[in-house]
């Protein structure tokens, strides 16, 4: 603040005492080396006649043009006193140092400072530049990382913006509604992440170059459909995914480069038919369907995709076409492109079963977390018998056309978000719509085809009587058990009865397990069956009579009275609402007096912490990089589901390696939901008591208690650092070197600023080759981005998944103990 006050003083001094700009021009002349031709470093008399300088009638400088003069030196802050300056051109030189604030130059229209060696740009650089139309800071690779600021909106007349190769990081701000005149946006070769903002649908933009980001922009590019003046679009070398959008409104488009992304689906006809198209590069994506056939005068490259055939004149098989139409309704998931290759849907295509004549007879999309709608194209699979779509996030209605499938036996659409009336299926079809789908309207005709109303009524009466009797017995047992307790114990028991009633309404099958069963399967909680000890109690291994192995968390009496009951309530409340392949499943629970038990699926390979930090002591093999990358992707997918894909948004708050569990195939699942919080609809953040584990706490959360999903992103970034270095988040063995070395995230961000340093910090157990080292660098960059001090600068978990997916998709884990 003191330095800023000094600057203001000098600005006022120069504006009052140097109205003829001589003092500022003399400072500029002395700051440049060599001194430009005809310029003087001793006095500024006649500065209006210096080469490259133009003045108005009052001897005020309006233009400085020093392009390609091989100049070095710096820009003095006094340049901001040239208040009549309209054009400043300094590109293609060797100028260095910090750029000064230009906030006083309200008349500046053109600013060319590209191709120099400037080292930093002030955060308020664009403030006050209300007449700026052309800005070029490209090819300034020595700039310290900086972010595109919302202050750019003050430049409402901006037409041309070029900041390529300028070391920009973070997301692209949603500011383009305030830049109606913008025609050219060049941000290539930076470190931008995140999705394209909605306001980018500025119909005036003609040139959009966002290619070659270090980590990569992600999400879809549907916003381009409404950018009707587009002429040149460069988006190659990013992490964009989903289908290529409809370009029918972009009739001026001449160049489109989308190579080296993750685009899926069929190349749209609207793109092929564009009459002004001169070049289209689609290579190295995940595109499907027939090979596109562009006009002969179009330079086209679409190699490295998953088209059904190689010849542009040959179409896809009818069943392949049908399944791609089905995929279209789901947004063309990436998993389909990876596994649906070739022109025979019955040849090793995932989720599909065929008969001996290569006719599709079953499709199983159950529990895949797909979004989108249920395609009517399923009706084209005339031999289809079984169709499983359960446990996804499908919306809209069940197509009437499915009733025409004469061989259909089972249709399971349970646990989705479908709406509308249920079509009338034949009596031979087993239709499963519940649980879930609360907005589906039952069809009486359909119901009559299934079960008679009298039978349903009888069953309902029997169920109601059974539940009433069961609740009475439970209530009587609880009341009798409470009689000898203290006042505090009475209050505690009432909490249990209240919540038990709530948990019994769970619609995903979690059950109350009798204490006698848990005692039997754990050998009366024998210490030989202890898997681990945590803050809420002890976890035991057990095996049910059907052979199912389980893990039983026993919440001890003392823990329940203090913090444990809240954790118990949180885990049951959350895990009865969510289900994901990378979240540990809750199988049941039990309340016995002042103790509570949670029963989970058993994860035989223990925790990630054991495999990262204790592998030698436990006799494990060290995790190789392929395993670590796959585990990272699994965790990111699980947390993305919590944040964005579940029916409610949840924040875990305690992500760390000891809460990441591994199966025999070394795939990971996130566990321990005792600190989870759900974010109410319409809310971005919430206040809560700070909880979690030191070393993984985001700074804004630790300081204020305000928690957002970006708290989990920060913790995930620390976990990535642990995977790379083999060091713990808090390493007390480094205490003598100071706090920074002990705190992994701080040390990683502050000290490992170049690849050479990162290579020396990599876990010695990895011993990476050249290709693996390149992927480690990319994950290191992601870890740094995830742990940015400002939450808004961190990517969301959807972006993280998009970045990690291509790094791990070819690294398929095998059973523990086997070699890759």
C-alpha positions in Angstrom: 0.0 0.0 0.0 2.9 2.4 0.8 4.5 1.7 -2.6 1.1 2.4 -4.3 0.8 5.6 -2.4 4.3 6.7 -3.6 3.2 5.8 -7.2 0.1 8.0 -6.9 2.3 10.8 -5.6 4.6 10.7 -8.5 1.7 10.4 -11.0 0.2 13.6 -9.5 3.6 15.3 -9.5 4.2 14.5 -13.2 0.7 15.4 -14.3 1.0 18.8 -12.6 4.7 19.6 -13.3 5.3 17.8 -16.6 2.3 18.7 -18.6 4.4 18.7 -21.7 5.4 15.0 -21.2 9.2 15.9 -21.3 10.0 14.4 -17.9 8.3 11.1 -18.7 9.9 10.9 -22.1 13.3 11.5 -20.6 12.8 8.6 -18.1 11.8 6.4 -21.0 14.8 7.4 -23.0 17.1 6.5 -20.1 15.4 3.1 -19.6 15.9 1.9 -23.1 19.1 0.3 -24.5 20.4 1.2 -26.9 18.9 4.7 -26.9 16.6 4.9 -30.0 17.9 6.9 -32.9 17.5 10.7 -32.4 16.4 10.3 -28.8 18.3 12.1 -26.0 19.1 10.9 -22.5 20.1 14.3 -21.2 17.2 16.5 -22.0 13.8 16.0 -23.6 13.8 19.2 -25.7 12.2 18.4 -29.0 10.8 14.9 -28.0 8.0 15.4 -30.5 10.6 15.1 -33.2 12.2 11.9 -31.9 11.9 8.9 -34.3 8.8 6.9 -33.6 7.1 9.7 -31.6 4.1 11.8 -32.6 2.5 14.6 -30.7 -0.7 16.6 -30.9 -0.9 20.4 -31.3 -0.2 20.8 -27.6 3.1 18.8 -27.7 1.4 15.9 -25.9 2.6 12.5 -26.9 -0.1 10.5 -28.7 2.0 7.8 -30.5 5.2 5.9 -29.6 6.2 3.4 -32.2 9.4 1.4 -31.5 8.7 -1.9 -33.2 11.7 -4.2 -33.9 14.4 -1.9 -32.6 16.3 -4.6 -30.8 15.7 -2.7 -27.6 16.4 -4.0 -24.1 15.8 -2.4 -20.7 12.5 -1.8 -18.8 9.4 0.4 -19.0 9.4 3.1 -16.3 6.2 3.6 -14.4 6.3 7.3 -15.5 5.0 6.1 -18.8 1.5 6.1 -17.3 1.7 10.0 -17.0 1.5 10.2 -20.8 -2.2 10.7 -20.4 -2.8 11.6 -24.1 -1.1 8.5 -25.4 -3.3 6.6 -27.9 -0.9 4.1 -29.5 2.1 2.3 -27.9 4.0 -0.2 -30.0 7.0 -2.0 -28.5 6.7 -5.5 -29.9 9.6 -7.6 -31.2 12.2 -6.3 -28.8 14.0 -7.6 -25.6 12.3 -5.5 -23.0 12.2 -7.0 -19.5 11.2 -6.4 -15.9 7.7 -5.7 -14.5 5.1 -4.0 -16.7 3.9 -0.8 -15.1 0.3 0.0 -14.4 -1.3 1.9 -17.3 -4.5 2.8 -15.4 -4.0 6.5 -16.2 -4.0 6.1 -20.0 -7.7 6.4 -20.6 -7.2 7.4 -24.3 -5.0 4.4 -25.1 -6.5 2.5 -28.1 -3.6 0.3 -29.3 -1.1 -1.5 -27.2 1.5 -3.8 -28.8 4.0 -5.3 -26.2 4.4 -8.8 -27.6 7.6 -10.7 -28.3 9.5 -9.3 -25.4 10.9 -10.6 -22.0 8.7 -9.0 -19.5 8.6 -10.8 -16.2 5.3 -9.8 -14.5 2.0 -8.0 -15.2 0.1 -6.1 -12.5 -3.3 -7.5 -11.5 -4.9 -4.1 -12.2 -3.2 -3.8 -15.6 -6.5 -3.4 -17.6 -8.2 -1.0 -15.1 -9.1 2.3 -16.7 -8.2 1.3 -20.3 -11.7 2.2 -21.4 -10.8 2.9 -25.0 -8.5 0.0 -25.6 -9.3 -1.7 -28.9 -6.1 -3.7 -29.8 -4.0 -5.6 -27.2 -1.0 -7.9 -27.9 1.2 -9.4 -25.2 1.9 -12.6 -27.0 5.3 -14.4 -26.8 6.3 -13.2 -23.4 7.2 -16.6 -22.0 9.2 -15.1 -19.1 6.1 -13.6 -17.5 5.3 -15.0 -14.0 2.0 -17.1 -14.1 -1.0 -14.7 -14.2 -4.7 -15.0 -14.6 -7.2 -13.4 -16.9 -8.9 -10.8 -14.7 -12.5 -9.7 -14.8 -11.1 -6.1 -15.0 -10.8 -6.8 -18.7 -14.5 -6.0 -18.9 -13.5 -2.3 -18.5 -12.1 -2.5 -22.0 -15.6 -2.6 -23.5 -14.4 -1.5 -27.0 -11.8 -4.3 -27.3 -11.7 -5.8 -30.8 -8.4 -7.7 -30.8 -6.9 -9.6 -27.8 -3.7 -11.7 -28.3 -2.1 -13.2 -25.2 -0.7 -16.4 -26.8 2.5 -17.9 -25.2 2.2 -15.5 -22.2 2.1 -18.0 -19.3 -1.5 -17.5 -18.4 -3.0 -20.1 -16.1 -6.4 -20.7 -14.5 -9.8 -20.6 -16.2 -11.2 -18.4 -18.8 -13.5 -15.9 -17.0 -17.1 -15.5 -18.0 -16.7 -11.9 -19.2 -17.5 -11.9 -22.9 -21.0 -10.4 -22.6 -19.2 -7.2 -21.6 -17.0 -7.3 -24.7 -19.5 -6.9 -27.6 -16.9 -5.6 -30.1 -14.4 -8.5 -29.7 -13.5 -10.1 -33.0 -10.3 -11.9 -32.3 -9.3 -13.9 -29.2 -5.9 -15.6 -29.2 -4.9 -17.5 -26.0 -2.9 -20.4 -27.5 0.1 -22.0 -25.8 -0.7 -21.2 -22.2 -1.8 -23.2 -19.2 -5.6 -22.6 -19.2 -7.9 -25.1 -17.7 -11.6 -25.5 -17.2 -14.5 -25.2 -19.6 -15.5 -22.7 -22.2 -17.6 -20.0 -20.5 -21.2 -19.5 -21.6 -20.7 -15.9 -22.5 -18.2 -16.9 -25.2 -21.3 -17.3 -27.4 -20.5 -13.8 -28.5 -21.9 -13.7 -32.1 -19.2 -11.2 -33.1 -16.1 -13.4 -32.5 -14.4 -14.5 -35.8 -11.1 -15.9 -34.7 -10.9 -18.2 -31.7 -7.5 -19.8 -31.0 -7.2 -21.7 -27.7 -4.9 -24.5 -28.8 -1.9 -26.1 -27.1 -2.7 -25.6 -23.4 -0.3 -27.4 -21.1 -2.9 -29.3 -19.1 -5.8 -28.6 -21.3 -9.2 -27.0 -21.5 -12.0 -29.5 -21.0 -15.8 -30.0 -21.3 -17.8 -29.7 -24.4 -17.6 -27.0 -27.2 -21.4 -26.7 -27.7 -21.1 -22.9 -27.2 -19.5 -22.7 -30.7 -22.9 -23.5 -32.3 -24.2 -19.9 -31.7 -21.0 -18.1 -32.7 -22.3 -17.3 -36.2 -19.3 -15.2 -37.4 -16.6 -17.7 -36.7 -14.0 -17.9 -39.4 -11.1 -19.7 -37.7 -11.2 -22.0 -34.7 -8.0 -23.7 -33.3 -8.7 -25.9 -30.3 -6.2 -28.7 -30.8 -4.2 -30.3 -28.0 -6.6 -29.9 -25.2 -9.0 -32.2 -23.2 -12.3 -31.2 -24.9 -14.8 -34.1 -24.9 -18.3 -35.0 -26.1 -19.7 -34.7 -29.6 -18.7 -32.1 -32.2 -21.6 -29.6 -32.2 -23.9 -28.5 -34.9 -22.1 -25.9 -37.1 -25.0 -25.1 -39.4 -25.2 -21.5 -38.2 -21.4 -20.9 -38.8 -21.5 -20.5 -42.5 -18.3 -18.3 -42.5 -16.1 -21.0 -40.9 -13.0 -21.6 -43.0 -10.6 -23.4 -40.6 -11.4 -25.8 -37.8 -8.7 -27.6 -35.9 -9.9 -30.0 -33.2 -7.1 -32.6 -33.2 -5.7 -34.3 -30.1 -8.7 -34.0 -27.9 -11.3 -36.5 -26.7 -14.2 -35.8 -29.0 -16.6 -38.7 -29.4 -19.7 -39.5 -31.6 -20.3 -39.0 -35.3 -19.0 -36.1 -37.3 -22.1 -33.9 -37.9 -23.4 -33.5 -41.4 -23.6 -29.7 -40.8 -19.8 -29.5 -40.7 -19.4 -31.5 -43.9 -21.8 -29.2 -45.7 -20.1 -25.9 -44.9 -19.4 -24.2 -48.2 -16.6 -21.9 -47.0 -14.7 -24.6 -45.2 -11.0 -24.8 -46.4 -9.3 -26.9 -43.7 -10.6 -29.3 -41.0 -8.3 -31.3 -38.7 -10.0 -33.9 -36.6 -7.1 -36.4 -36.0 -6.4 -38.2 -32.8 -9.8 -38.1 -31.2 -12.4 -40.7 -30.3 -14.8 -40.1 -33.2 -17.1 -42.9 -34.3 -19.5 -43.8 -37.1 -18.8 -43.5 -40.8 -15.8 -41.7 -42.2 -16.8 -38.2 -43.1 -16.5 -37.2 -46.8 -15.6 -33.6 -47.3 -15.4 -31.7 -50.6 -12.2 -32.3 -52.6 -11.0 -28.7 -52.1 -11.1 -29.1 -48.3 -7.8 -30.0 -46.6 -9.0 -32.7 -44.2 -7.3 -34.9 -41.7 -9.2 -37.3 -39.5 -6.8 -40.1 -38.8 -6.4 -41.7 -35.4 -10.1 -42.1 -34.7 -12.5 -45.0 -34.1 -14.6 -44.9 -37.3 -16.5 -48.1 -38.0 -14.8 -48.5 -41.4 -11.8 -47.0 -43.1 -13.5 -46.2 -46.4 -15.5 -43.0 -46.7 -17.8 -44.6 -49.3 -18.8 -47.5 -46.9 -21.5 -47.1 -44.3 -21.8 -48.7 -40.9 -23.6 -51.9 -40.1 -27.3 -51.4 -39.1 -26.7 -52.6 -35.5 -23.7 -50.4 -35.2 -25.7 -47.4 -36.4 -28.4 -48.2 -33.9 -26.0 -48.4 -31.0 -24.4 -45.1 -32.0 -27.9 -43.5 -32.0 -28.3 -44.9 -28.5 -25.0 -43.5 -27.5 -26.0 -40.1 -29.0 -28.9 -39.9 -26.5 -26.4 -40.4 -23.7 -24.0 -37.8 -25.0 -21.6 -40.3 -26.5 -19.7 -41.4 -23.4 -16.0 -41.8 -23.8 -16.2 -45.4 -22.6 -18.2 -46.4 -25.7 -15.6 -45.1 -28.2 -12.8 -47.0 -26.4 -14.6 -50.3 -26.4 -17.0 -50.0 -29.5 -14.5 -50.4 -32.4 -15.0 -52.0 -35.8 -18.2 -52.6 -37.7 -19.6 -55.6 -35.8 -21.4 -54.7 -32.6 -21.2 -58.4 -31.6 -17.4 -58.5 -31.6 -16.1 -57.6 -28.2 -18.3 -54.6 -27.7 -18.8 -53.8 -24.0 -22.3 -53.9 -22.4 -23.7 -55.9 -25.4 -24.6 -59.6 -25.6 -25.4 -61.4 -28.9 -26.7 -64.7 -30.0 -25.0 -67.2 -32.3 -26.3 -65.3 -35.3 -24.7 -62.0 -34.3 -28.0 -60.4 -33.3 -28.0 -58.2 -30.2 -30.2 -59.9 -27.5 -29.1 -58.0 -24.4 -27.8 -54.5 -23.5 -26.7 -53.9 -19.9 -26.0 -50.2 -19.1 -26.8 -50.7 -15.4 -24.9 -48.7 -12.7 -22.7 -46.8 -15.2 -23.7 -43.3 -14.1 -24.8 -42.4 -17.6 -26.7 -39.2 -18.2 -29.0 -38.3 -21.0 -32.2 -39.9 -22.3 -33.5 -43.4 -23.2 -33.2 -43.6 -27.0 -36.2 -44.8 -29.0 -33.6 -46.4 -31.4 -33.5 -49.4 -29.0 -36.7 -50.4 -30.9 -34.6 -51.2 -33.9 -32.9 -54.1 -32.1 -35.8 -56.4 -33.0 -34.2 -59.5 -31.2 -33.6 -57.6 -27.9 -34.6 -59.6 -24.9 -33.0 -57.9 -21.9 -32.4 -54.2 -21.5 -30.9 -53.0 -18.2 -30.7 -49.2 -17.7 -30.9 -49.1 -13.9 -28.9 -46.9 -11.5 -28.0 -44.1 -13.9 -29.1 -40.5 -14.2 -31.4 -40.8 -17.2 -34.2 -38.3 -17.7 -37.3 -37.8 -20.0 -39.7 -40.6 -20.7 -39.7 -44.3 -21.6 -40.2 -44.3 -25.4 -43.5 -45.9 -26.6 -41.6 -47.6 -29.4 -40.1 -50.1 -26.9 -43.4 -51.8 -26.6 -42.9 -53.0 -30.2 -40.0 -55.2 -29.1 -41.8 -58.6 -29.4 -39.0 -60.6 -27.8 -38.4 -58.3 -24.9 -38.4 -60.1 -21.5 -36.8 -57.6 -19.0 -36.7 -53.8 -19.0 -35.1 -52.4 -15.9 -35.1 -48.6 -15.6 -35.0 -48.3 -11.8 -33.0 -45.7 -10.0 -33.2 -43.0 -12.7 -35.0 -39.7 -13.0 -37.5 -40.6 -15.7 -40.8 -38.8 -16.1 -44.1 -39.2 -18.1 -46.4 -42.1 -18.4 -45.3 -45.7 -18.4 -46.1 -47.3 -21.8 -48.2 -50.4 -21.8 -46.0 -53.5 -22.3 -47.1 -57.0 -22.9 -47.7 -59.4 -20.0 -44.5 -61.3 -20.8 -42.3 -58.2 -20.1 -40.9 -57.8 -16.6 -40.9 -54.0 -16.2 -38.9 -52.6 -13.3 -39.3 -48.9 -12.6 -38.8 -48.6 -8.9 -37.0 -47.6 -6.7 -36.3 -44.1 -8.1 -38.3 -42.4 -11.0 -40.6 -40.7 -8.5 -42.1 -38.6 -11.3 -43.1 -41.5 -13.5 -46.9 -41.7 -13.9 -48.2 -45.3 -13.5 -50.3 -46.6 -16.4 -53.3 -48.6 -15.1 -53.5 -50.7 -18.2 -49.8 -51.6 -17.8 -50.4 -52.5 -14.1 -53.3 -54.8 -15.0 -51.1 -56.7 -17.4 -48.7 -57.4 -14.5 -50.5 -58.1 -11.3 -54.1 -57.9 -10.2 -55.1 -54.9 -8.1 -56.5 -57.2 -5.4 -53.2 -59.0 -5.0 -51.3 -55.7 -4.8 -53.8 -54.5 -2.1 -53.4 -57.7 -0.1 -49.6 -57.5 -0.2 -49.7 -53.8 0.9 -51.9 -54.6 3.8 -49.6 -57.4 4.9 -46.6 -55.2 4.6 -48.2 -52.4 6.6 -49.1 -54.8 9.4 -45.6 -56.3 9.5 -43.9 -52.9 9.6 -46.3 -51.7 12.4 -45.6 -54.8 14.5 -41.8 -54.5 13.9 -41.8 -50.8 14.9 -43.8 -51.6 18.0 -41.3 -54.3 19.1 -38.3 -52.0 18.4 -39.9 -49.2 20.3 -40.8 -51.4 23.3 -37.3 -52.8 23.4 -35.7 -49.4 23.3 -38.0 -48.0 26.0 -37.2 -50.9 28.3 -33.5 -50.5 27.7 -33.6 -46.8 28.6 -35.3 -47.2 32.0 -32.0 -47.5 34.0 -30.0 -44.8 32.2 -29.0 -41.4 33.1 -30.6 -38.3 31.7 -28.0 -37.9 29.0 -28.3 -41.5 28.0 -32.1 -41.0 27.6 -31.5 -38.1 25.3 -29.0 -40.2 23.3 -31.4 -43.2 23.0 -34.2 -40.9 21.7 -31.8 -39.7 19.0 -31.2 -43.4 18.0 -34.9 -44.2 17.8 -35.6 -41.1 15.8 -32.9 -41.8 13.2 -33.5 -45.5 13.0 -37.0 -44.7 11.7 -35.5 -42.4 9.1 -32.9 -44.8 7.9 -35.5 -47.6 7.4 -37.0 -45.5 4.6 -33.8 -45.9 2.6 -34.7 -47.1 -0.9 -31.4 -48.8 -2.0 -31.5 -51.9 0.2 -29.3 -51.0 3.2 -30.5 -53.1 6.1 -30.2 -53.3 9.8 -28.0 -56.2 10.7 -28.5 -57.9 14.2 -25.7 -57.5 16.7 -25.6 -61.3 17.1 -24.7 -61.7 13.4 -21.9 -59.1 13.7 -20.5 -60.8 16.8 -20.6 -64.2 15.1 -18.9 -63.2 11.8 -16.1 -61.2 13.6 -15.5 -63.9 16.2 -17.0 -61.6 18.9 -14.8 -58.8 17.6 -11.6 -60.7 18.1 -8.5 -58.5 18.0 -7.0 -60.8 15.4 -9.7 -59.5 13.0 -8.8 -55.8 13.5 -8.2 -54.0 10.1 -7.5 -50.6 11.6 -8.1 -48.1 14.3 -9.4 -44.6 13.7 -10.8 -41.6 15.6 -14.3 -43.1 15.7 -13.4 -46.6 16.8 -12.0 -49.9 15.4 -12.6 -51.6 12.1 -12.9 -55.4 12.0 -12.9 -58.0 9.2 -15.7 -60.4 9.0 -17.3 -62.9 6.6 -21.1 -63.5 6.3 -22.5 -67.0 5.9 -22.9 -66.5 2.1 -19.1 -65.9 1.8 -19.4 -62.1 1.5 -16.5 -60.5 3.2 -17.3 -57.3 5.2 -15.6 -54.6 7.2 -17.3 -53.6 10.4 -16.7 -50.2 11.9 -17.4 -50.3 15.6 -18.2 -46.9 17.1 -17.1 -47.1 20.7 -19.2 -45.8 23.6 -16.9 -42.8 24.4 -16.7 -41.8 20.8 -20.5 -42.0 20.3 -21.1 -39.6 23.2 -18.8 -37.0 21.8 -18.2 -36.8 18.0 -18.9 -40.3 16.8 -22.7 -40.2 16.6 -22.5 -37.2 14.2 -20.1 -39.2 12.0 -22.4 -42.3 12.2 -25.4 -40.2 11.2 -23.5 -38.5 8.3 -22.3 -41.8 6.9 -25.6 -43.5 6.9 -27.4 -40.4 5.6 -25.0 -40.1 2.7 -24.3 -43.7 1.8 -28.0 -44.5 1.6 -28.4 -41.9 -1.1 -25.4 -42.5 -3.3 -23.9 -45.5 -5.1 -20.8 -45.4 -7.3 -18.2 -47.9 -8.3 -15.5 -45.7 -6.8 -17.2 -45.1 -3.5 -17.2 -47.7 -0.7 -20.6 -49.3 -0.4 -22.5 -49.4 2.9 -24.1 -52.9 3.2 -25.9 -52.3 6.5 -25.7 -50.9 10.0 -26.5 -51.8 13.6 -27.3 -49.9 16.8 -26.8 -51.8 20.0 -27.2 -49.7 23.2 -24.7 -46.9 23.1 -22.7 -48.5 20.3 -23.2 -48.2 16.6 -21.8 -50.3 13.8 -21.4 -49.6 10.1 -20.9 -52.6 7.7 -19.1 -51.9 4.5 -17.9 -54.0 1.6 -14.4 -55.4 2.3 -11.5 -54.0 0.4 -8.8 -56.7 0.6 -5.8 -54.6 -0.4 -6.1 -52.0 2.4 -5.5 -48.3 2.1 -3.6 -46.2 -0.3 -1.6 -44.9 2.6 -0.3 -48.4 3.4 0.8 -48.9 -0.2 2.5 -45.4 -0.4 4.2 -45.1 2.9 4.3 -48.5 4.6 4.8 -50.9 1.7 8.2 -52.1 2.9 7.1 -52.8 6.4 4.0 -54.7 5.2 5.8 -56.7 2.5 4.0 -55.1 -0.4 5.4 -54.3 -3.8 5.7 -50.6 -4.4 2.9 -49.1 -6.5 4.1 -48.4 -10.0 3.1 -45.3 -11.9 0.4 -47.0 -13.9 -1.3 -48.2 -10.7 -0.9 -44.7 -9.1 -2.4 -43.0 -12.2 -5.4 -45.4 -12.3 -6.0 -44.9 -8.5 -5.9 -41.2 -9.0 -8.5 -41.4 -11.8 -10.7 -43.7 -9.7 -10.7 -41.3 -6.7 -11.3 -38.3 -9.0 -14.3 -40.1 -10.5 -15.7 -40.9 -7.1 -15.4 -37.4 -5.9 -16.8 -36.0 -9.1 -19.9 -38.1 -8.5 -20.2 -36.6 -5.0 -19.8 -33.0 -6.3 -21.7 -33.0 -9.5 -23.5 -36.2 -10.5 -25.3 -37.4 -7.4 -28.9 -36.2 -6.8 -27.5 -34.0 -4.1 -24.1 -32.3 -4.0 -21.8 -33.5 -1.2 -18.4 -32.4 0.1 -16.2 -35.2 1.6 -14.0 -32.9 3.7 -11.5 -35.6 4.7 -9.9 -36.9 1.5 -6.5 -38.5 2.3 -4.7 -41.8 1.4 -5.9 -43.6 4.5 -9.5 -43.0 3.4 -8.8 -44.4 -0.1 -9.3 -48.2 -0.2 -8.0 -50.7 -2.7 -9.5 -53.9 -4.1 -7.7 -56.9 -5.4 -7.6 -55.4 -8.9 -5.9 -52.3 -7.3 -8.9 -50.1 -8.2 -9.7 -47.5 -5.6 -12.8 -46.5 -3.7 -13.2 -43.5 -1.5 -14.4 -44.3 2.0 -15.0 -42.7 5.5 -17.9 -40.3 5.1 -18.0 -39.2 8.7 -17.2 -35.6 7.9 -19.3 -35.3 4.7 -21.5 -32.3 4.2 -24.2 -31.8 1.6 -24.5 -28.4 -0.2 -28.1 -27.2 -0.3 -29.6 -26.6 -3.7 -28.7 -23.2 -5.0 -25.9 -22.7 -2.5 -22.2 -22.5 -3.4 -20.7 -22.8 0.0 -21.7 -23.3 3.7 -20.2 -22.4 7.1 -19.2 -25.3 9.3 -16.8 -26.2 12.0 -13.4 -26.8 10.6 -12.7 -30.6 10.5 -10.4 -32.8 8.6 -6.7 -33.6 8.6 -3.9 -31.1 8.7 -1.8 -31.1 5.5 -4.9 -31.6 3.4 -7.0 -28.6 4.6 -7.5 -25.9 2.0 -6.2 -22.5 3.3 -9.6 -20.7 3.0 -11.4 -23.5 4.8 -8.8 -23.6 7.7 -9.0 -19.8 8.0 -12.8 -19.1 7.8 -14.6 -22.4 8.1 -16.3 -21.7 4.7 -16.4 -25.0 2.8 -17.0 -25.5 -0.9 -16.3 -28.4 -3.3 -12.9 -26.8 -4.0 -11.9 -28.0 -0.5 -11.9 -31.5 -1.8 -10.0 -30.4 -4.9 -7.2 -29.0 -2.8 -7.0 -32.3 -0.8 -6.9 -34.3 -4.0 -4.0 -32.1 -5.2 -2.1 -33.0 -2.1 -2.8 -36.7 -2.7 -1.4 -36.3 -6.2 1.8 -34.8 -4.7 2.1 -37.7 -2.3 1.7 -40.2 -5.2 4.5 -38.4 -7.1 7.0 -37.9 -4.3 6.2 -40.8 -1.9 6.2 -38.2 0.9 3.4 -37.6 3.4 1.4 -34.4 3.4 3.0 -33.5 6.7 6.5 -35.0 7.0 7.7 -34.5 10.5 11.1 -35.9 9.6 11.7 -32.6 7.7 10.9 -30.4 10.7 14.5 -29.3 11.2 14.4 -27.8 7.7 11.5 -25.5 8.4 7.7 -25.5 7.9 7.8 -25.3 4.2 9.8 -28.5 3.8 7.5 -30.3 6.4 4.3 -29.2 4.6 4.3 -31.0 1.3 1.9 -28.7 -0.6 3.8 -25.6 0.2 7.2 -27.2 -0.6 5.9 -28.7 -3.8 4.4 -25.4 -5.1 7.2 -23.1 -3.9 10.3 -25.3 -4.6 9.4 -27.6 -7.5 8.9 -24.8 -10.1 10.6 -26.6 -13.0 10.7 -30.1 -14.3 14.3 -30.6 -13.4 13.5 -30.1 -9.8 10.4 -32.3 -10.0 12.4 -35.1 -11.5 14.7 -35.1 -8.4 11.7 -35.2 -6.0 10.0 -38.2 -7.7 9.5 -41.3 -5.4 12.7 -43.4 -5.9 10.5 -46.5 -6.1 9.0 -45.3 -9.4 12.2 -45.1 -11.5 10.3 -43.8 -14.5 11.3 -44.0 -18.1 11.1 -41.1 -20.5 7.4 -41.6 -21.5 6.3 -42.1 -17.9 8.2 -39.1 -16.8 6.3 -36.9 -19.2 3.0 -38.1 -17.7 4.3 -37.5 -14.2 5.0 -33.9 -15.2 1.5 -33.4 -16.4 0.1 -34.8 -13.1 2.5 -32.5 -11.2 1.1 -29.5 -13.1 -2.4 -30.7 -12.2 -1.5 -31.1 -8.5 -0.2 -27.5 -8.5 -3.4 -26.3 -10.1 -5.6 -28.2 -7.6 -3.7 -26.6 -4.7 -3.9 -23.0 -5.8 -4.4 -20.6 -2.8 -7.5 -19.1 -4.4 -10.4 -21.6 -4.7 -11.7 -20.1 -7.9 -8.3 -20.9 -9.6 -8.7 -24.6 -8.9 -10.4 -26.8 -11.5 -13.5 -28.7 -10.5 -13.4 -32.5 -10.3 -15.0 -32.9 -13.7 -12.1 -31.1 -15.2 -9.7 -33.3 -13.2 -11.3 -36.4 -14.5 -11.0 -35.2 -18.1 -7.3 -34.5 -17.5 -6.5 -37.8 -15.8 -8.6 -40.0 -18.1 -6.3 -40.1 -21.1 -3.3 -40.7 -18.8 -4.8 -43.8 -17.2 -7.2 -45.2 -19.8 -4.6 -47.5 -21.4 -3.2 -48.6 -18.0 -5.5 -51.4 -17.1 -4.9 -52.7 -13.6 -4.5 -56.5 -13.0 -4.8 -58.6 -9.9 -2.4 -57.7 -7.0 0.9 -59.5 -7.3 0.9 -59.9 -11.0 3.2 -58.0 -13.3 2.1 -55.4 -15.8 
